[in-house]
Each structure stands twice: as C-alpha cells, then as structure tokens.
Amino acid sequence: MRKTLKHCCCFTSLMQLSVRAFVGASPGRRAQHLVALSSLFNTGIQPAIKDIKPSVSYGQALQAKKEEDFVIVKTNCQRIPGDGSSTYDAFAILDGHNGSAAAIFTKDNLLNNVVSAVPSGLNGEEWLAALPRAMVAGFVKTDKDWRSKGIFSGTTATLVIVDGFTVTCACVGDSRCVLDAQGVATALTIDHRFDTNEEERERVVASGGQVARLHPYDCEIGPLRSWPGGLCLSRTIGDLDAGEYIVPVPHVKQIKLSPGGGRLIIASDGVWDALTSEKAAKVCRGEKQPEVAAKNIVKEAVKVQGLRDDTTCLVVDIVPPGRASRSFAPAVRKQMMVMKFLRRTRNKKCSTVAAPMEELFEEGSAKLSERLGPVT
C-alpha cells in the first residue's frame, strides 16, 4: 500500500510540473513548454543498455620447454586518454622459433603498431569497424620492422582485442583462439600449417615455392615444410630465411557475443598438438576461475603427450553485466541440450536458443594487405 501511495505522489508531482510549465508561460509560447510525460519518466532513470559493458577476467598458465612462448596481457587500455568509458583489453600468445628474439620484439611492438594504425578521432563503433584493417597493418609493420634487423628468428602471433561484447582476433601461425559459449566450442582463428591447411599449400606452390617433408635415405619424415627454410608454417612474423612465400598477413575475424558472454581459450601449439578445440573447452567447463581453467588445460595437454614443447594457455572470461560479482563459467553443453529439448517439447515450431555470437568480419586472404594499401 505504501509503495502505491508513493508512486501516486510521484505521478501527481509530475503532473503539477507539467501544468505549472504550461500555465506560467505566455499564450504564444505555451506550446514550446509542453513536455512529453514519457520523457519525464525516462530522463536520468535508466542507463542505455548498449552502454553497459561486460567485465573481463583472465588467467594464464605455462609449462616451459624451450622458453620461446610469450604472453601479452593489457587490460583497461583507453582509446581516448582520460576517458574511462573507452576501455578495451588485449591478449596475445606468441610462439617463437629459431630463438626467442622475434617473439620478444613482437611482444614489445605488435599492439602499439595495431593501435597506431587506427585513425584518430573515431567514436566507439567507428573504432571497432576500423580495427580489422588496423590488425593487418600492425602485423605487416611489425614484420617489416623486424626483418630490417636481418635476424632469422620468427614467431607465431595470435592477438585478441576485447571491447565490450565485440571480440577481434588476428592470427599468423598456429597459436589458436577458441570461443566457448553456450556449450559450443568455436575456433576464431585458422591454423597456418601446411599439414592441415590445403589452401595455404596451394598458395605457396602456385607462387613458386616447394612444400615437402624431410626425406633422408628416401624416407619421408616429419611435417610438411616449405623450402627454403624448412618452416612448417605458411604465415609468421619474421623468418627472413624462409623466402617470400611466408607472409605476415593475418587471418582476421571479428564477432559480437550474445548477452550471455563467453570464454576465450588462447593457446600455443603445445596445447593444440595434444587437444582439440572441443576437448580444451570441455576440460575447463564448469570451472569458475579462469586461472584454474588455464592450468587445467595445460595439465591435460602435458598429460596427453608429455612436455614436448612450450605449452602456454590464456583463458579470458567475458562476463555479462550483473554477474561480475559472482564467479563465471560457460554453460555446460549437456545442460543446454536438456533446456533445448524442453523448449522444443513446448513449442516445436520455434527455437528459443540464441546464437552464441554474430560474425561481423572475417578475411583470411594472403593478399589482404595489398588490397588495403601500403603500410607506411
């Protein structure tokens, strides 16, 4: 009863304000003082839903073998200096080879090169729209600057930028990023390995390169490699000795998550040589702490094949608004299937299960940097 009276009083006060505004004005100006009642209710009461960002938490785990894996974690970066509402987070896995020098250089320069390639003066939506192109420019510039030093070392690079519910990934090599949302694991990157990527094999061969395995004593061994250089990856940063067929142009994908959020698993090939994307997601489903989830994935990978390579994992949870104060974990697939079955039995004509993400941009062409124009 008290709540009802209180609401009635508020309504009466609003009506009085409207009447006073109308009566107190001169006849010729009364129309200008009329205020829509709906605007009085809405003004300053509820923030716009689109302005509410999810929170981001992360954890990482590493078991070193060669000490050539490196991680980038940059949180609460500001697109506009001093504007706390313009924040984004950046995460990356770098897996060096032929030494760690290229990976260290990339760790120090890649993100800055990407951000510097975005034109200034853009609003949030424009910034996100420009980010895929900036990813390509940043990767190419990092490679160009590194090659100018004349060192043969190279590295894979998978960079992920999280801005609200929008996730932008860029990758060269085989350090994969997987999204686990609503019980479904989806790879957001493409592995640039000759063994598994037929399109990249065809590209290199069509360009005049050679792709073959080592063949001592007339016996083929090991993975497919490009020659010269003997590299088993078709795209990297660095690798000056591997020829012009090895390019730094990344596969880029940008998605928008559903309001339910999701979990990103970013890991080096030490994980993916042992676990599928689905297995890695399953290992840590139900685990509410991202650091523990990352440790579980690394532990499972080492259990499967031993510590044969650096094994590094980053787990990033994108937590929906309202759940930031509680621990977060992706939905378990079995639970989702049960709910989906129950909903279908209620209404077989429609499904109420929303898609875990919306694809905004995807491009993986090795010629992408040429189409976008030269990098200065």
Contacts in CASP RR format, 6 or more apart in sequence:
PFRMAT RR
TARGET T0000
AUTHOR 0000-0000-0000
METHOD contacts of the structure
MODEL  1
MRKTLKHCCCFTSLMQLSVRAFVGASPGRRAQHLVALSSLFNTGIQPAIK
DIKPSVSYGQALQAKKEEDFVIVKTNCQRIPGDGSSTYDAFAILDGHNGS
AAAIFTKDNLLNNVVSAVPSGLNGEEWLAALPRAMVAGFVKTDKDWRSKG
IFSGTTATLVIVDGFTVTCACVGDSRCVLDAQGVATALTIDHRFDTNEEE
RERVVASGGQVARLHPYDCEIGPLRSWPGGLCLSRTIGDLDAGEYIVPVP
HVKQIKLSPGGGRLIIASDGVWDALTSEKAAKVCRGEKQPEVAAKNIVKE
AVKVQGLRDDTTCLVVDIVPPGRASRSFAPAVRKQMMVMKFLRRTRNKKC
STVAAPMEELFEEGSAKLSERLGPVT
14 37 0 8 1.000
14 40 0 8 1.000
14 41 0 8 1.000
17 35 0 8 1.000
17 40 0 8 1.000
18 34 0 8 1.000
18 35 0 8 1.000
18 37 0 8 1.000
18 40 0 8 1.000
21 33 0 8 1.000
21 34 0 8 1.000
21 35 0 8 1.000
22 30 0 8 1.000
22 33 0 8 1.000
22 34 0 8 1.000
24 33 0 8 1.000
25 32 0 8 1.000
25 33 0 8 1.000
51 85 0 8 1.000
52 321 0 8 1.000
53 87 0 8 1.000
53 164 0 8 1.000
53 165 0 8 1.000
53 321 0 8 1.000
54 164 0 8 1.000
54 165 0 8 1.000
54 257 0 8 1.000
54 261 0 8 1.000
54 318 0 8 1.000
54 319 0 8 1.000
54 320 0 8 1.000
54 321 0 8 1.000
54 324 0 8 1.000
55 319 0 8 1.000
55 321 0 8 1.000
55 324 0 8 1.000
56 75 0 8 1.000
56 89 0 8 1.000
56 162 0 8 1.000
56 316 0 8 1.000
56 317 0 8 1.000
56 318 0 8 1.000
56 319 0 8 1.000
57 290 0 8 1.000
57 316 0 8 1.000
57 317 0 8 1.000
57 319 0 8 1.000
57 328 0 8 1.000
58 73 0 8 1.000
58 75 0 8 1.000
58 89 0 8 1.000
58 91 0 8 1.000
58 290 0 8 1.000
58 291 0 8 1.000
58 314 0 8 1.000
58 315 0 8 1.000
58 316 0 8 1.000
58 317 0 8 1.000
59 289 0 8 1.000
59 290 0 8 1.000
59 291 0 8 1.000
59 293 0 8 1.000
59 294 0 8 1.000
59 314 0 8 1.000
59 315 0 8 1.000
59 316 0 8 1.000
60 71 0 8 1.000
60 73 0 8 1.000
60 291 0 8 1.000
60 294 0 8 1.000
60 312 0 8 1.000
60 313 0 8 1.000
60 314 0 8 1.000
60 315 0 8 1.000
61 291 0 8 1.000
61 294 0 8 1.000
61 295 0 8 1.000
61 297 0 8 1.000
61 298 0 8 1.000
61 299 0 8 1.000
61 312 0 8 1.000
61 313 0 8 1.000
62 69 0 8 1.000
62 71 0 8 1.000
62 298 0 8 1.000
62 310 0 8 1.000
62 311 0 8 1.000
62 312 0 8 1.000
62 313 0 8 1.000
63 298 0 8 1.000
63 302 0 8 1.000
63 307 0 8 1.000
63 310 0 8 1.000
63 311 0 8 1.000
64 310 0 8 1.000
65 307 0 8 1.000
65 308 0 8 1.000
65 309 0 8 1.000
65 310 0 8 1.000
65 311 0 8 1.000
66 309 0 8 1.000
66 310 0 8 1.000
67 100 0 8 1.000
67 310 0 8 1.000
68 95 0 8 1.000
68 96 0 8 1.000
68 97 0 8 1.000
68 99 0 8 1.000
68 100 0 8 1.000
68 103 0 8 1.000
68 155 0 8 1.000
68 310 0 8 1.000
69 93 0 8 1.000
69 94 0 8 1.000
69 95 0 8 1.000
69 96 0 8 1.000
69 103 0 8 1.000
69 268 0 8 1.000
69 310 0 8 1.000
69 311 0 8 1.000
69 312 0 8 1.000
70 93 0 8 1.000
70 94 0 8 1.000
70 96 0 8 1.000
70 100 0 8 1.000
70 103 0 8 1.000
70 104 0 8 1.000
70 106 0 8 1.000
70 107 0 8 1.000
71 91 0 8 1.000
71 92 0 8 1.000
71 93 0 8 1.000
71 94 0 8 1.000
71 312 0 8 1.000
71 314 0 8 1.000
72 90 0 8 1.000
72 91 0 8 1.000
72 92 0 8 1.000
72 93 0 8 1.000
72 94 0 8 1.000
72 107 0 8 1.000
72 110 0 8 1.000
72 111 0 8 1.000
72 159 0 8 1.000
73 90 0 8 1.000
73 91 0 8 1.000
73 314 0 8 1.000
74 89 0 8 1.000
74 90 0 8 1.000
74 91 0 8 1.000
74 111 0 8 1.000
75 89 0 8 1.000
75 90 0 8 1.000
76 87 0 8 1.000
76 89 0 8 1.000
77 87 0 8 1.000
77 88 0 8 1.000
77 89 0 8 1.000
77 90 0 8 1.000
77 115 0 8 1.000
78 84 0 8 1.000
78 86 0 8 1.000
78 87 0 8 1.000
79 86 0 8 1.000
79 87 0 8 1.000
79 88 0 8 1.000
79 124 0 8 1.000
79 127 0 8 1.000
80 86 0 8 1.000
86 124 0 8 1.000
87 163 0 8 1.000
88 161 0 8 1.000
88 162 0 8 1.000
88 163 0 8 1.000
88 164 0 8 1.000
89 161 0 8 1.000
89 162 0 8 1.000
89 163 0 8 1.000
89 316 0 8 1.000
90 111 0 8 1.000
90 159 0 8 1.000
90 160 0 8 1.000
90 161 0 8 1.000
90 162 0 8 1.000
91 159 0 8 1.000
91 160 0 8 1.000
91 162 0 8 1.000
91 264 0 8 1.000
91 266 0 8 1.000
91 314 0 8 1.000
91 316 0 8 1.000
92 107 0 8 1.000
92 110 0 8 1.000
92 111 0 8 1.000
92 157 0 8 1.000
92 158 0 8 1.000
92 159 0 8 1.000
92 160 0 8 1.000
92 266 0 8 1.000
93 156 0 8 1.000
93 157 0 8 1.000
93 158 0 8 1.000
93 175 0 8 1.000
93 266 0 8 1.000
93 267 0 8 1.000
93 268 0 8 1.000
93 312 0 8 1.000
93 314 0 8 1.000
94 103 0 8 1.000
94 106 0 8 1.000
94 107 0 8 1.000
94 155 0 8 1.000
94 156 0 8 1.000
94 157 0 8 1.000
94 158 0 8 1.000
94 175 0 8 1.000
95 103 0 8 1.000
95 155 0 8 1.000
95 156 0 8 1.000
95 173 0 8 1.000
95 174 0 8 1.000
95 175 0 8 1.000
95 268 0 8 1.000
95 269 0 8 1.000
95 310 0 8 1.000
95 312 0 8 1.000
96 102 0 8 1.000
96 103 0 8 1.000
96 153 0 8 1.000
96 154 0 8 1.000
96 155 0 8 1.000
96 156 0 8 1.000
97 153 0 8 1.000
97 154 0 8 1.000
97 155 0 8 1.000
97 231 0 8 1.000
97 239 0 8 1.000
98 152 0 8 1.000
98 153 0 8 1.000
98 154 0 8 1.000
98 239 0 8 1.000
99 153 0 8 1.000
99 154 0 8 1.000
100 153 0 8 1.000
101 151 0 8 1.000
101 153 0 8 1.000
101 154 0 8 1.000
102 146 0 8 1.000
102 151 0 8 1.000
102 153 0 8 1.000
102 154 0 8 1.000
102 155 0 8 1.000
102 237 0 8 1.000
102 238 0 8 1.000
102 239 0 8 1.000
103 153 0 8 1.000
103 154 0 8 1.000
103 155 0 8 1.000
105 142 0 8 1.000
105 145 0 8 1.000
105 146 0 8 1.000
105 149 0 8 1.000
106 142 0 8 1.000
106 146 0 8 1.000
106 155 0 8 1.000
106 157 0 8 1.000
106 237 0 8 1.000
109 142 0 8 1.000
109 145 0 8 1.000
110 138 0 8 1.000
110 139 0 8 1.000
110 142 0 8 1.000
110 157 0 8 1.000
110 159 0 8 1.000
110 237 0 8 1.000
111 159 0 8 1.000
113 137 0 8 1.000
113 138 0 8 1.000
113 139 0 8 1.000
113 141 0 8 1.000
113 142 0 8 1.000
113 145 0 8 1.000
114 131 0 8 1.000
114 134 0 8 1.000
114 135 0 8 1.000
114 137 0 8 1.000
114 138 0 8 1.000
114 139 0 8 1.000
114 159 0 8 1.000
114 161 0 8 1.000
114 170 0 8 1.000
115 134 0 8 1.000
116 138 0 8 1.000
117 133 0 8 1.000
117 134 0 8 1.000
117 137 0 8 1.000
117 138 0 8 1.000
117 141 0 8 1.000
117 375 0 8 1.000
118 127 0 8 1.000
118 130 0 8 1.000
118 131 0 8 1.000
118 134 0 8 1.000
119 130 0 8 1.000
122 130 0 8 1.000
124 163 0 8 1.000
127 163 0 8 1.000
128 163 0 8 1.000
128 166 0 8 1.000
128 168 0 8 1.000
128 254 0 8 1.000
131 161 0 8 1.000
131 168 0 8 1.000
131 254 0 8 1.000
132 168 0 8 1.000
132 170 0 8 1.000
132 252 0 8 1.000
132 254 0 8 1.000
132 361 0 8 1.000
132 363 0 8 1.000
133 372 0 8 1.000
135 159 0 8 1.000
135 168 0 8 1.000
135 170 0 8 1.000
135 250 0 8 1.000
135 252 0 8 1.000
136 170 0 8 1.000
136 249 0 8 1.000
136 250 0 8 1.000
136 252 0 8 1.000
136 368 0 8 1.000
136 369 0 8 1.000
136 372 0 8 1.000
137 369 0 8 1.000
137 372 0 8 1.000
137 375 0 8 1.000
138 375 0 8 1.000
139 157 0 8 1.000
139 159 0 8 1.000
139 170 0 8 1.000
139 172 0 8 1.000
139 237 0 8 1.000
139 248 0 8 1.000
139 249 0 8 1.000
139 250 0 8 1.000
140 248 0 8 1.000
140 249 0 8 1.000
140 369 0 8 1.000
140 375 0 8 1.000
141 375 0 8 1.000
142 157 0 8 1.000
142 237 0 8 1.000
142 248 0 8 1.000
143 237 0 8 1.000
143 238 0 8 1.000
143 248 0 8 1.000
144 248 0 8 1.000
144 375 0 8 1.000
146 154 0 8 1.000
146 237 0 8 1.000
146 238 0 8 1.000
147 238 0 8 1.000
147 240 0 8 1.000
150 240 0 8 1.000
151 240 0 8 1.000
152 239 0 8 1.000
152 240 0 8 1.000
152 241 0 8 1.000
153 238 0 8 1.000
153 239 0 8 1.000
154 236 0 8 1.000
154 237 0 8 1.000
154 238 0 8 1.000
154 239 0 8 1.000
155 236 0 8 1.000
155 237 0 8 1.000
155 238 0 8 1.000
156 171 0 8 1.000
156 172 0 8 1.000
156 173 0 8 1.000
156 174 0 8 1.000
156 175 0 8 1.000
156 233 0 8 1.000
156 236 0 8 1.000
156 237 0 8 1.000
156 268 0 8 1.000
156 269 0 8 1.000
157 170 0 8 1.000
157 171 0 8 1.000
157 172 0 8 1.000
157 173 0 8 1.000
157 175 0 8 1.000
157 236 0 8 1.000
157 237 0 8 1.000
157 250 0 8 1.000
158 169 0 8 1.000
158 170 0 8 1.000
158 171 0 8 1.000
158 172 0 8 1.000
158 173 0 8 1.000
158 175 0 8 1.000
158 176 0 8 1.000
158 177 0 8 1.000
158 189 0 8 1.000
158 266 0 8 1.000
159 169 0 8 1.000
159 170 0 8 1.000
159 171 0 8 1.000
159 250 0 8 1.000
160 167 0 8 1.000
160 168 0 8 1.000
160 169 0 8 1.000
160 177 0 8 1.000
160 188 0 8 1.000
160 264 0 8 1.000
160 266 0 8 1.000
160 316 0 8 1.000
161 167 0 8 1.000
161 168 0 8 1.000
162 264 0 8 1.000
162 316 0 8 1.000
162 318 0 8 1.000
164 318 0 8 1.000
165 256 0 8 1.000
165 257 0 8 1.000
165 258 0 8 1.000
165 259 0 8 1.000
165 261 0 8 1.000
165 318 0 8 1.000
166 254 0 8 1.000
166 255 0 8 1.000
166 256 0 8 1.000
166 257 0 8 1.000
166 360 0 8 1.000
167 179 0 8 1.000
167 188 0 8 1.000
167 254 0 8 1.000
167 255 0 8 1.000
167 256 0 8 1.000
167 257 0 8 1.000
167 264 0 8 1.000
167 318 0 8 1.000
168 252 0 8 1.000
168 253 0 8 1.000
168 254 0 8 1.000
168 361 0 8 1.000
169 177 0 8 1.000
169 188 0 8 1.000
169 189 0 8 1.000
169 252 0 8 1.000
169 253 0 8 1.000
169 254 0 8 1.000
170 250 0 8 1.000
170 251 0 8 1.000
170 252 0 8 1.000
171 177 0 8 1.000
171 189 0 8 1.000
171 190 0 8 1.000
171 192 0 8 1.000
171 250 0 8 1.000
171 251 0 8 1.000
172 192 0 8 1.000
172 233 0 8 1.000
172 235 0 8 1.000
172 236 0 8 1.000
172 237 0 8 1.000
172 247 0 8 1.000
172 248 0 8 1.000
172 249 0 8 1.000
172 250 0 8 1.000
172 251 0 8 1.000
173 191 0 8 1.000
173 192 0 8 1.000
173 193 0 8 1.000
173 233 0 8 1.000
173 234 0 8 1.000
173 235 0 8 1.000
173 236 0 8 1.000
174 191 0 8 1.000
174 192 0 8 1.000
174 193 0 8 1.000
174 233 0 8 1.000
174 269 0 8 1.000
174 272 0 8 1.000
175 189 0 8 1.000
175 266 0 8 1.000
175 267 0 8 1.000
175 268 0 8 1.000
175 269 0 8 1.000
176 187 0 8 1.000
176 189 0 8 1.000
176 191 0 8 1.000
176 266 0 8 1.000
176 267 0 8 1.000
176 269 0 8 1.000
176 271 0 8 1.000
176 272 0 8 1.000
176 277 0 8 1.000
177 187 0 8 1.000
177 188 0 8 1.000
177 189 0 8 1.000
177 264 0 8 1.000
177 265 0 8 1.000
177 266 0 8 1.000
178 185 0 8 1.000
178 186 0 8 1.000
178 187 0 8 1.000
178 188 0 8 1.000
178 264 0 8 1.000
178 265 0 8 1.000
178 266 0 8 1.000
178 277 0 8 1.000
178 280 0 8 1.000
178 281 0 8 1.000
179 185 0 8 1.000
179 186 0 8 1.000
179 187 0 8 1.000
179 188 0 8 1.000
179 255 0 8 1.000
179 257 0 8 1.000
179 262 0 8 1.000
179 263 0 8 1.000
179 264 0 8 1.000
179 265 0 8 1.000
179 356 0 8 1.000
179 357 0 8 1.000
180 186 0 8 1.000
180 262 0 8 1.000
180 263 0 8 1.000
180 264 0 8 1.000
180 265 0 8 1.000
180 281 0 8 1.000
180 285 0 8 1.000
180 330 0 8 1.000
181 257 0 8 1.000
181 258 0 8 1.000
181 260 0 8 1.000
181 261 0 8 1.000
181 262 0 8 1.000
181 263 0 8 1.000
181 330 0 8 1.000
181 331 0 8 1.000
181 356 0 8 1.000
181 357 0 8 1.000
182 258 0 8 1.000
182 260 0 8 1.000
182 330 0 8 1.000
182 331 0 8 1.000
182 336 0 8 1.000
182 353 0 8 1.000
182 354 0 8 1.000
182 356 0 8 1.000
183 281 0 8 1.000
183 285 0 8 1.000
183 330 0 8 1.000
183 331 0 8 1.000
183 332 0 8 1.000
183 333 0 8 1.000
183 336 0 8 1.000
183 356 0 8 1.000
184 333 0 8 1.000
184 356 0 8 1.000
185 277 0 8 1.000
185 278 0 8 1.000
185 280 0 8 1.000
185 281 0 8 1.000
185 282 0 8 1.000
186 277 0 8 1.000
186 356 0 8 1.000
186 357 0 8 1.000
187 277 0 8 1.000
188 253 0 8 1.000
188 255 0 8 1.000
188 264 0 8 1.000
189 251 0 8 1.000
189 253 0 8 1.000
190 197 0 8 1.000
190 251 0 8 1.000
190 364 0 8 1.000
191 197 0 8 1.000
191 272 0 8 1.000
192 200 0 8 1.000
192 233 0 8 1.000
192 234 0 8 1.000
192 235 0 8 1.000
192 236 0 8 1.000
192 251 0 8 1.000
193 200 0 8 1.000
193 223 0 8 1.000
193 224 0 8 1.000
193 232 0 8 1.000
193 233 0 8 1.000
193 234 0 8 1.000
194 200 0 8 1.000
194 201 0 8 1.000
194 204 0 8 1.000
194 211 0 8 1.000
194 223 0 8 1.000
194 224 0 8 1.000
194 225 0 8 1.000
194 226 0 8 1.000
194 232 0 8 1.000
194 233 0 8 1.000
194 234 0 8 1.000
195 223 0 8 1.000
195 224 0 8 1.000
195 232 0 8 1.000
197 234 0 8 1.000
200 234 0 8 1.000
200 235 0 8 1.000
200 366 0 8 1.000
201 211 0 8 1.000
201 224 0 8 1.000
201 234 0 8 1.000
203 234 0 8 1.000
203 245 0 8 1.000
203 366 0 8 1.000
204 211 0 8 1.000
204 226 0 8 1.000
204 234 0 8 1.000
204 245 0 8 1.000
205 211 0 8 1.000
207 244 0 8 1.000
207 245 0 8 1.000
208 245 0 8 1.000
209 226 0 8 1.000
209 227 0 8 1.000
209 245 0 8 1.000
210 226 0 8 1.000
210 227 0 8 1.000
211 224 0 8 1.000
211 225 0 8 1.000
211 226 0 8 1.000
211 227 0 8 1.000
212 220 0 8 1.000
212 224 0 8 1.000
212 225 0 8 1.000
212 227 0 8 1.000
213 220 0 8 1.000
213 221 0 8 1.000
213 222 0 8 1.000
213 223 0 8 1.000
213 224 0 8 1.000
213 225 0 8 1.000
214 220 0 8 1.000
214 221 0 8 1.000
214 222 0 8 1.000
214 225 0 8 1.000
215 221 0 8 1.000
223 232 0 8 1.000
224 232 0 8 1.000
225 231 0 8 1.000
225 232 0 8 1.000
226 232 0 8 1.000
226 234 0 8 1.000
226 242 0 8 1.000
226 245 0 8 1.000
226 246 0 8 1.000
228 241 0 8 1.000
228 242 0 8 1.000
228 243 0 8 1.000
229 239 0 8 1.000
229 241 0 8 1.000
229 242 0 8 1.000
229 243 0 8 1.000
230 242 0 8 1.000
231 239 0 8 1.000
231 242 0 8 1.000
231 246 0 8 1.000
233 246 0 8 1.000
234 245 0 8 1.000
234 246 0 8 1.000
234 247 0 8 1.000
235 246 0 8 1.000
235 247 0 8 1.000
235 248 0 8 1.000
235 249 0 8 1.000
235 250 0 8 1.000
235 251 0 8 1.000
235 366 0 8 1.000
236 242 0 8 1.000
236 246 0 8 1.000
236 248 0 8 1.000
237 248 0 8 1.000
238 246 0 8 1.000
238 248 0 8 1.000
239 246 0 8 1.000
247 366 0 8 1.000
249 364 0 8 1.000
249 365 0 8 1.000
249 366 0 8 1.000
249 367 0 8 1.000
249 368 0 8 1.000
249 369 0 8 1.000
250 364 0 8 1.000
251 362 0 8 1.000
251 363 0 8 1.000
251 364 0 8 1.000
252 361 0 8 1.000
252 362 0 8 1.000
252 363 0 8 1.000
252 364 0 8 1.000
252 368 0 8 1.000
253 359 0 8 1.000
253 361 0 8 1.000
253 362 0 8 1.000
254 359 0 8 1.000
254 360 0 8 1.000
254 361 0 8 1.000
254 362 0 8 1.000
255 357 0 8 1.000
255 358 0 8 1.000
255 359 0 8 1.000
255 360 0 8 1.000
256 357 0 8 1.000
256 358 0 8 1.000
256 360 0 8 1.000
257 318 0 8 1.000
257 356 0 8 1.000
257 357 0 8 1.000
258 354 0 8 1.000
258 355 0 8 1.000
258 356 0 8 1.000
258 357 0 8 1.000
258 358 0 8 1.000
259 320 0 8 1.000
260 320 0 8 1.000
261 318 0 8 1.000
261 319 0 8 1.000
261 320 0 8 1.000
262 317 0 8 1.000
262 318 0 8 1.000
262 330 0 8 1.000
262 356 0 8 1.000
263 281 0 8 1.000
263 284 0 8 1.000
263 290 0 8 1.000
263 293 0 8 1.000
263 315 0 8 1.000
263 316 0 8 1.000
263 317 0 8 1.000
263 318 0 8 1.000
263 329 0 8 1.000
263 330 0 8 1.000
264 314 0 8 1.000
264 315 0 8 1.000
264 316 0 8 1.000
264 317 0 8 1.000
264 318 0 8 1.000
265 277 0 8 1.000
265 280 0 8 1.000
265 281 0 8 1.000
265 284 0 8 1.000
265 297 0 8 1.000
265 313 0 8 1.000
265 314 0 8 1.000
265 315 0 8 1.000
266 313 0 8 1.000
266 314 0 8 1.000
266 315 0 8 1.000
266 316 0 8 1.000
267 280 0 8 1.000
267 297 0 8 1.000
267 311 0 8 1.000
267 312 0 8 1.000
267 313 0 8 1.000
267 314 0 8 1.000
268 309 0 8 1.000
268 310 0 8 1.000
268 311 0 8 1.000
268 312 0 8 1.000
268 313 0 8 1.000
269 309 0 8 1.000
270 301 0 8 1.000
270 308 0 8 1.000
270 309 0 8 1.000
270 310 0 8 1.000
270 311 0 8 1.000
270 312 0 8 1.000
271 280 0 8 1.000
271 297 0 8 1.000
271 298 0 8 1.000
271 301 0 8 1.000
271 311 0 8 1.000
271 312 0 8 1.000
271 313 0 8 1.000
272 280 0 8 1.000
273 301 0 8 1.000
273 305 0 8 1.000
273 308 0 8 1.000
273 309 0 8 1.000
274 300 0 8 1.000
274 301 0 8 1.000
274 302 0 8 1.000
274 304 0 8 1.000
274 305 0 8 1.000
274 306 0 8 1.000
275 283 0 8 1.000
275 297 0 8 1.000
275 300 0 8 1.000
275 301 0 8 1.000
275 304 0 8 1.000
279 300 0 8 1.000
280 297 0 8 1.000
280 300 0 8 1.000
280 301 0 8 1.000
281 330 0 8 1.000
282 333 0 8 1.000
283 293 0 8 1.000
283 296 0 8 1.000
283 297 0 8 1.000
283 300 0 8 1.000
284 292 0 8 1.000
284 293 0 8 1.000
284 294 0 8 1.000
284 296 0 8 1.000
284 297 0 8 1.000
284 315 0 8 1.000
285 329 0 8 1.000
285 330 0 8 1.000
285 332 0 8 1.000
285 333 0 8 1.000
286 329 0 8 1.000
286 330 0 8 1.000
286 332 0 8 1.000
287 293 0 8 1.000
287 296 0 8 1.000
287 329 0 8 1.000
288 327 0 8 1.000
288 328 0 8 1.000
288 329 0 8 1.000
289 327 0 8 1.000
290 315 0 8 1.000
290 316 0 8 1.000
290 317 0 8 1.000
291 315 0 8 1.000
293 315 0 8 1.000
293 329 0 8 1.000
294 313 0 8 1.000
294 314 0 8 1.000
294 315 0 8 1.000
297 313 0 8 1.000
297 315 0 8 1.000
298 311 0 8 1.000
298 312 0 8 1.000
298 313 0 8 1.000
301 311 0 8 1.000
301 313 0 8 1.000
302 311 0 8 1.000
317 328 0 8 1.000
317 329 0 8 1.000
319 328 0 8 1.000
320 328 0 8 1.000
336 353 0 8 1.000
339 353 0 8 1.000
340 351 0 8 1.000
340 353 0 8 1.000
343 351 0 8 1.000
343 352 0 8 1.000
343 353 0 8 1.000
344 351 0 8 1.000
365 371 0 8 1.000
369 375 0 8 1.000
END
